[in-house]
């Protein structure tokens, strides 16, 4: 497709999906400021949403909260995302009887993308999750939009990569990944298991 500098672009980030891939496969964290800047560098960025899950309630002014791989609490991690210019969409993790936990933004992210599609020329889905295939198909065929997918090659659904108008491999953007600084004596993960939701067999 022909691209123009004044094209309006909207970015929708599945933070949980990218977080686990960056950590488990590349022992790194995503630098969203650099990543978004690279993707939208010659476009008109209308909005960039980050979809996150809150593991426990965090009170303002306290240090309480789940510590992330970056060494930050959830509260400070979310704050850092907002300072990057991202609009946060936060959902509390659900705990069901028996201890089963569930938290995903699939439906919410899809609704936001469809709702905003009328004001966008290019829609960027930052996820490797094959559950978003119906959304991609609807945006392309139902709305006539150009849809890009930005994710990690090794953990992205193969069909998602094939049908996207453009697939952006995050690992090929050097400045988009920052190696995790671990405390002295801390061990790296023994294996790089792919997140369950990122299987290419979806």
C-alpha positions in Angstrom: 0.0 0.0 0.0 1.1 3.6 -0.7 2.0 5.5 2.5 1.7 9.2 3.1 3.3 11.3 5.8 0.0 12.9 6.9 -1.7 9.5 7.5 -3.4 9.3 10.9 -2.2 6.4 13.0 -3.5 4.9 16.2 -1.6 2.4 18.4 -3.1 -0.3 20.6 -0.7 -2.1 22.9 -1.3 -5.4 24.6 1.3 -4.7 27.3 1.0 -8.1 29.0 1.7 -9.9 25.8 4.8 -7.8 24.9 6.0 -7.8 28.5 6.3 -11.6 28.8 7.8 -12.0 25.3 10.5 -9.4 26.0 11.3 -10.9 29.4 11.2 -14.6 28.6 12.8 -14.6 25.1 15.1 -11.6 25.1 15.7 -11.0 28.9 14.7 -7.4 28.2 12.0 -4.9 28.7 10.3 -2.8 26.0 11.2 0.9 25.6 7.8 2.1 24.5 8.9 5.6 23.8 11.5 4.5 21.3 9.2 1.8 19.8 6.3 4.2 19.2 8.6 6.9 17.9 10.1 4.5 15.4 6.7 3.2 14.2 4.9 6.6 14.0 8.0 8.7 13.0 6.5 9.9 9.7 2.8 9.7 10.5 0.3 11.7 12.5 -0.1 9.9 15.8 -3.7 10.4 17.0 -3.6 8.2 20.1 -1.6 5.4 21.7 -3.4 3.1 24.2 -1.6 0.8 26.6 -3.8 -2.1 28.1 -2.5 -3.2 31.5 -3.6 -5.5 34.3 -3.4 -4.5 37.9 -2.6 -7.5 40.2 -3.5 -5.8 43.4 -4.9 -2.5 44.6 -2.2 0.2 44.9 -2.7 3.1 47.2 -1.3 6.5 46.0 1.8 7.5 47.9 2.6 3.9 49.0 5.1 1.4 47.8 2.6 -1.4 47.9 2.2 -3.3 44.6 3.5 -6.2 42.6 7.2 -5.7 41.8 7.8 -6.0 38.0 10.9 -7.4 36.3 12.1 -3.9 36.0 12.3 -3.6 39.7 9.4 -1.2 39.9 6.1 -1.5 41.5 3.0 -1.7 39.4 2.2 1.9 40.3 5.5 3.3 39.2 5.5 1.1 36.1 2.1 2.5 35.1 3.2 6.0 35.9 6.3 5.5 33.6 3.9 4.4 30.8 1.8 7.5 31.2 4.9 9.7 31.1 5.7 8.1 27.7 2.5 9.7 26.4 0.4 6.5 26.5 -3.3 6.5 27.5 -3.6 3.8 30.1 -6.5 1.4 30.2 -6.3 -0.5 33.5 -8.2 -3.6 34.6 -8.1 -5.4 37.9 -7.1 -9.1 37.8 -10.1 -11.4 38.5 -9.7 -14.2 41.0 -12.3 -17.0 40.8 -13.3 -19.7 43.2 -10.5 -22.2 43.5 -7.8 -19.5 43.0 -8.1 -19.4 39.2 -7.0 -15.9 37.9 -8.0 -14.3 34.7 -7.2 -10.9 33.2 -7.1 -10.0 29.5 -8.0 -7.0 27.5 -9.0 -8.7 24.2 -12.6 -7.4 24.1 -11.8 -3.9 25.4 -8.9 -3.5 23.0 -11.0 -4.6 20.1 -13.8 -2.3 20.9 -11.5 0.7 21.3 -9.8 -0.1 17.9 -13.2 -0.3 16.1 -14.5 2.8 17.8 -11.5 4.9 16.8 -11.1 3.4 13.3 -13.2 6.1 11.7 -10.6 8.7 12.7 -7.6 6.6 11.6 -5.9 5.6 8.4 -3.6 3.1 10.0 -4.3 0.9 13.0 -1.3 -0.7 14.8 -2.0 -3.7 17.0 1.0 -4.3 19.2 0.4 -8.0 20.1 1.4 -11.4 18.9 -1.9 -13.0 20.1 -3.8 -14.9 17.5 -7.1 -14.0 19.3 -7.0 -10.7 17.5 -7.3 -12.2 14.0 -11.0 -11.5 13.8 -10.4 -7.9 14.8 -7.7 -7.5 12.1 -10.0 -9.1 9.5 -12.9 -6.8 10.4 -10.8 -3.6 10.4 -9.3 -4.5 7.0 -12.4 -5.8 5.2 -15.3 -4.2 7.2 -13.7 -0.8 7.7 -11.2 -0.7 4.8 -8.3 0.2 7.1 -4.7 -0.6 6.9 -3.6 -2.7 9.8 -0.1 -3.2 11.0 1.0 -5.7 13.7 4.0 -5.0 15.8 5.3 -7.9 18.0 8.1 -10.4 18.5 8.6 -12.8 15.6 9.3 -15.8 17.8 6.1 -15.5 19.8 3.7 -14.2 17.3 0.9 -16.1 15.7 1.9 -17.0 12.2 -1.4 -16.1 10.6 -1.5 -12.8 12.3 1.9 -12.0 10.7 0.8 -13.1 7.3 -2.5 -11.2 7.0 -1.3 -7.9 8.5 -0.7 -5.2 5.9 2.7 -4.8 7.6 4.4 -6.8 10.3 7.0 -5.0 12.4 9.4 -7.3 14.3 10.2 -5.4 17.5 13.4 -7.3 18.1 14.8 -5.8 14.9 14.4 -2.3 16.4 17.5 -2.1 18.6 16.5 0.9 20.6 13.1 -0.7 21.4 14.6 -3.2 23.8 16.6 -2.6 27.0 18.4 -5.4 28.8 17.1 -6.1 32.3 19.5 -5.0 35.0 19.4 -7.7 37.7 20.6 -7.4 41.2 24.0 -9.1 41.9 23.5 -12.8 42.4 20.1 -12.9 40.7 19.8 -15.6 38.1 18.4 -15.3 34.6 15.3 -17.3 33.7 16.3 -21.0 33.1 14.3 -21.2 29.9 12.5 -18.9 27.5 9.0 -20.3 27.5 6.5 -18.6 25.2 3.5 -17.1 26.9 0.5 -19.3 26.6 -1.6 -16.7 24.7 1.2 -16.2 22.2 1.3 -19.6 20.6 1.6 -19.6 16.9 -0.7 -22.6 16.8 -3.8 -20.4 17.4 
